[in-house]
């Protein structure tokens, strides 16, 4: 700092100046760096303050409801520097009227005040360590708002534009100066007996500061975090004392990474400490409620994981964990914090992944899935695989013969060929390509996978010869797995969380090693069962795969899947709930016929009503083309009373269908207003309607249920559903069966994008009225692109209008 300039406040004029010390002394290590310098005088004759000048309402205190200030990092301010006058001539030269003020753009760095234009008074930076005192000044004769910085041999005056800016500069300088001193004092301290006292003083300073900025609480946490990282040999009691001291700062702030590691260590070493319950609980609750992305702060996730494991080590064990999860959800039926569930699921997924990390890391020395699929691995060219904990309890037993031998084209689930060969990889025994895949690829429309990666479930489908194979986890990993698998079960019990949980678990987010572990799939079966029992489509639809070629929970827990251990009971439950949303779609029935026809027939043979109905639908919609397979299905239906009864009803419907579709009858038909689904069914059963091309159901009360009757009309080309409660489910059914439909009126119906998107398969449509529906612009553009013959479209009073 340059004090040779002719600026400065003179001695006589300083009598009119009042000094107001506003900085509280905080205890620092050994009192070696005390705040202020009471011996320094800005000039002869300056006396003590006669009246206090508050730095703004609530200033200097902080924690109350006074004025709050944002921490300044830089700004424009007037600067004047002067030496202490020692002679009469120097007093004249530094008088008020000869003083020179310089404008500077000053930056408050971590260690000093620096000007953007280092000239004049601010030619060199002013270090915080050189500031002996920091005071506010009030002028009696002029409205100038100044801050006095006492430095060795002189004074620096900072003049702001108004009192608020002056107070903001004062508190920002005061904060920077103090935090600089604490950073130096708490870096490699030599007197540990007073470290705790200094930490408490630092925390108190942050809590009482009138500054309102994120760094006000984060800076002390980072200082303490660095202190703990550099001194890892503290005793357990010192750990707890430090944690309790910084607890108030953690009420509204996430702990920094090094502090998270310190907390994790405490949870692992002293899980039964009361600090875990009393201090860590609100911290973890805040993390779960407010954290947006664990990817940016993975140590927060690790700390949450270790905290939950510490709760599990208490005497009550999982009961404490259950209470914690319930406290995060809240007592009402709807959790008020939307981030809690995604964060809890992220913690569970990471914890479960860590249990199998040793197995996953060994993949580098094992054949890739592509090599296993193509059978071209060269074991001699590889390093020996890492030994894994694989147990074979007793010799395998051959699979039982099936009751109904199916033809090779019927299903891959009940193979007639010899058991497939097994390749021993480094993590699990993986089944090679099934022998009937060549038959499957010959089906119409079946895409060829070629050299692409095999399906996850294909690689996990273990042959009956290795059903007794299991993975043994270390005892600690086994406890971690049990804890977080139980948390997933608890999450699935909350109705409001279940839709989001199902979405988060689709596609399957677990490593294949976990899916090959019998204990894990048994624990997770409860979650899948809860999904299968939920009537909401957004929940149980997540059981299916996200796209073709990507298996989901439905395939994993179906007969033949590695996780199936109940002879298909869960599979039947999943199919039953899926019947309410998509069971009548040809796509779903084709998938069952191609991949799960054997299990369906076996369960139908045992009297499962759902599977009996599925087989009847396959026959009714001509899903099965092979005559031998059709006869086997008929034999299966006739072997039980419920199957025989449903098959007889199917035959009766088929006779009525033939009569309905017989050529003849009217070409145009209009139902009276207020007609219902039953009225339509009664009318269509009264005669032949094979020639019906135009059907108007406008202003009737028909619903999506009438779609079952409409798809029986082979010649239908024009359908009017104006102002009816016909919805998305019926629209999806029409799109699969009425390929010749040309004109469709959906004006003022409750259809949405979910149903309208299905119309993209009706290539014959040339006129479509979607007036006053819930059509969106994106869906409209998609329909225009996929329907080349569409010429007449009405989208008025929709988002696409």
Buried (B, 14 or more C-beta within 10 A) or exposed (E): BEBEBEBBBBBBBBBEBBBBBBBBEBBBBEEEEBBBEEEBBBBEEBEEBEEEBBBBEBBBBBEEEBBBBEBBEEBEBBBBBBBBBEEEEBBBBBBBEEBBBBEBEBBBBEBBBBBEEEEBBBEEBBBBEBBBBBBBBBBEEEEBBBBBBBBEEBBBBBBBEEBBBBBBBBBBBBBBBBBBBBBBBBEEBEEEEBBBEBBBBBBBBBBEBBBEBEBBBBBBBBBBBBBBBEEEEBEEEBBBBBBBBBBBBBEEBBBBBBBBBBBBBBBEEBBEBEBBBEBBBEBBBBBBBEBEEBEEBBBBBBBBBBBBBBBBBBEEEBEBBBEBBEEBBBEEEEBEBEBBBBBBBBBBBBBBBBBBEBBBEBBEBBBEBEBBBBEEBEEEEEEEBBEBEBEEEEEBEEEEEBEBEBBBBBBBBBBEEEBBEBBBBBBBBBBBBBBBBEBBEEEEEEEEBEEEEBBBBBBBBBBEBBBBBBBEBEEEBEBBBBBBBBBBBBBBBBEEBBBBBBBBBBEBBBBBBBBBBBBBBEBBBBBBBBBBBBEBBEBBBBBBBEEEEBBBBBBBBBBBBBBBBBEBBBBBBBBBBBBEBBBBBBEBBBBBBBBBBBBBBBBBBBEBBBBBBBBBBBBBBEBBEBEEBBEBBBEBBEBBEBBEEBBEEBEEBEEEEEBBBEEEBBEEBBBEEEBBBEBBBEBBEEEBBBBBBBBBBBBBBBBBBBBBBBBBBBBBBBBBBBBBEBBBBBBBBBBBBBEBBBBBBBBBBBBBBBBBBBBBEBEBBBBBBBBBBBBBEEBBEBBBEBBEEBEEBBBEBBBBE
